[in-house]
Amino acid sequence: MAENRLIQGRYRLLDIIGRGGMGEVWRARDESLGRQVAVKCLKPVGPRHDPGFLTVLRERFRREARAAAGLQHRGITVVHDFGEDDGTLFLVMELLNGRNLSQLLDDNRRQPLPVPDVIDIAEQVGAALAYTHAQVIVHRDLKPANIVRTIDGTVKICDFGIARLGHDIGFTARLTGTGVAMGSPHYMSPEQIGADTVDHRSDLYSLGCVLYEIATGAPPFGTGDAWAVLVGHRDTAPQPPRGRRPDLPAPYERIILDLLAKDPDDRPQDADELGKRLADARQGRPARTSLAADEDTVPTPRPPSWTHGMTLGSAVSTPRLHPFDRATAVLTDTWTGGSGGLRHEASPAAAIARPAAPGDDPDALTARLEAGFALERLGRHFEAQQICAAVLAGRERVLGPDHPDTLGCRHHLAFGLARLGRLEDCYAMACEVADARARVLGARHPDTLVTRYEIAHVLGQLGRWQEALRTYQEVAAARAETLGPEHPDTLAARYECGISFGRLGRGAEALALYRDLVAVRSRARGADDPETLRARHGLGVNLGRLGRWEEALAEAREVAAARERVLGADHPDTLVSRREVAVALGWLGRWAAALADYRQVADARERVLGAGHLDALASRTDEAQCLEQLGRAEEAAALYRRVAALRRERAARR
């Protein structure tokens, strides 16, 4: 962008006042009205030559810009105009005379802000969130840099809608390679990190992070790399802020800690409740009852979010998200309300309770689809499929059969068939979706490639591994060309090629591929990155397939130790590696040592998931088989009986 450039014949760019990953912010003059404004210029980084991409992006931009422009509250930055000029998308906003909270902390040499300022900011931001959440809009990227205090003391939230646009403009927003949705690491809620359902309570968590930082001078989880910060959000209780800032009144510390609850149900349930608690604290009234646990109460332990739906799978497979739960940031998923990109960001649970509008209104259809997603997560696959089919019919009537939203719905419907065990039907319908997306969006568009990627997985489930391998290879090649050879999505497809090689008995080729993946991942993300460790796990498995069991054992032990250090002892990836150690020990005839590892894995899964969970039962079966190898037949028989009884109980409950 050049200084003095005239945008759409109206907005004269004067000087840059900010830069970020998505573009630039300029101070500009509105030549028509003679006032100064801020113009945010957004730069798409995807395949600009792809007409399908640009069509989808422009439509998404118009939707989000209209939503942002419709927000009218003193605590929200006003959006005056939006459009496109010479391939650059732009938003025209009020020009704020003030400093954002990050700048205020820098001005104060990263020392905490005065307590009265912390309280005032909390109250004003809480009021603004109460308004936006009432409009069924969630910010999703609340952080100090997005909150401005003007010279008259007014506190304003910026960039509503921009966070969601960033999801589209860069194609993917995955921070960890494991399905993390968009957001800034220091302020992301646990449900964003785990790719769980995100609703208005995610904004409340992010606000808790902001208040913690301005009250103490540092974010609640502020040390280490991005992954360490995310693990802190997910697994670690924050240090009470009064330990860093003794003069912070206790009621405000309690409010901040409640906002930072790991489980959304334990936070204030909406910004209105937060406002009432802040008012009580200011006036010295006793704290209102909160869903968060009292200090003297020990809450009932819940399994961590990453254990939901966990299955053991094969020794070489990685945990796979169902298309309904996938947080891959492709445009169609964002439009249609998939996990990590809900239209208007309403929760699926709320969508079930909210009656759909009459007819084929797009918002009503989206609400119904969200209800289907919620039913899918509850395991009610047939009902979810019925809803998805009805939404598809409505979208075909309103938008036409080739609209990206319609194709996104068909994508979900196709892969929902796999959940019902109808793999052949799933495959046939998914091929139709892939063909349609290739025709409308282009053969190399990310949405098209996501459908083909999932088709390859279904082919594997059908035992058609040669076809699966060929499809994964084609997807990997297309992603390498459009996104780059070291893009996370490209590497994910290559990883699946390695799994296919292993299934086809081509262990040497798998081994070579995994060695290359380990090198690439280590160079880009570091030796301890979870994706690097995933590639090393595949390498170890294929060493075993080639009969190189001593090397396989050494690799499995190193990966298990690294995963425990990075992810935690009970993380599913850590336990899979522990199991691989036991497998290698068994092949080497060291059954006593193998038993200890099998038992460790079984105990952990039972502790985290419950004795009747399928993964826990599979681990107990491993333990029983190991006991048989050691000649301890009676113990093995008793364990087999226990597993059988638990399976009968599970079947009876279903």
Secondary structure as UniProt FT lines:
FT   TURN            3..4
FT   STRAND          6..7
FT   TURN            8..10
FT   STRAND          11..20
FT   TURN            21..22
FT   STRAND          23..30
FT   TURN            31..34
FT   STRAND          35..42
FT   TURN            48..49
FT   HELIX           51..69
FT   TURN            74..75
FT   STRAND          79..85
FT   TURN            86..87
FT   STRAND          88..94
FT   STRAND          98..100
FT   HELIX           101..107
FT   TURN            108..110
FT   HELIX           115..134
FT   TURN            135..136
FT   HELIX           144..146
FT   STRAND          147..150
FT   TURN            151..152
FT   STRAND          155..157
FT   TURN            160..161
FT   HELIX           162..169
FT   HELIX           185..187
FT   HELIX           190..193
FT   TURN            194..195
FT   HELIX           200..216
FT   HELIX           226..235
FT   HELIX           241..243
FT   TURN            246..247
FT   HELIX           250..259
FT   HELIX           264..266
FT   HELIX           271..282
FT   TURN            283..284
FT   TURN            295..296
FT   HELIX           305..307
FT   TURN            308..309
FT   TURN            315..316
FT   TURN            323..325
FT   HELIX           331..336
FT   TURN            339..340
FT   HELIX           343..345
FT   HELIX           348..353
FT   TURN            359..360
FT   HELIX           362..377
FT   TURN            378..379
FT   HELIX           381..399
FT   TURN            401..402
FT   HELIX           404..419
FT   TURN            420..421
FT   HELIX           423..440
FT   TURN            443..444
FT   HELIX           446..461
FT   TURN            462..463
FT   HELIX           465..482
FT   TURN            485..486
FT   HELIX           488..503
FT   TURN            504..505
FT   HELIX           507..525
FT   TURN            527..528
FT   HELIX           530..545
FT   TURN            546..547
FT   HELIX           549..567
FT   TURN            569..570
FT   HELIX           572..587
FT   TURN            588..589
FT   HELIX           591..609
FT   TURN            611..612
FT   HELIX           614..629
FT   TURN            630..631
FT   HELIX           633..653
//
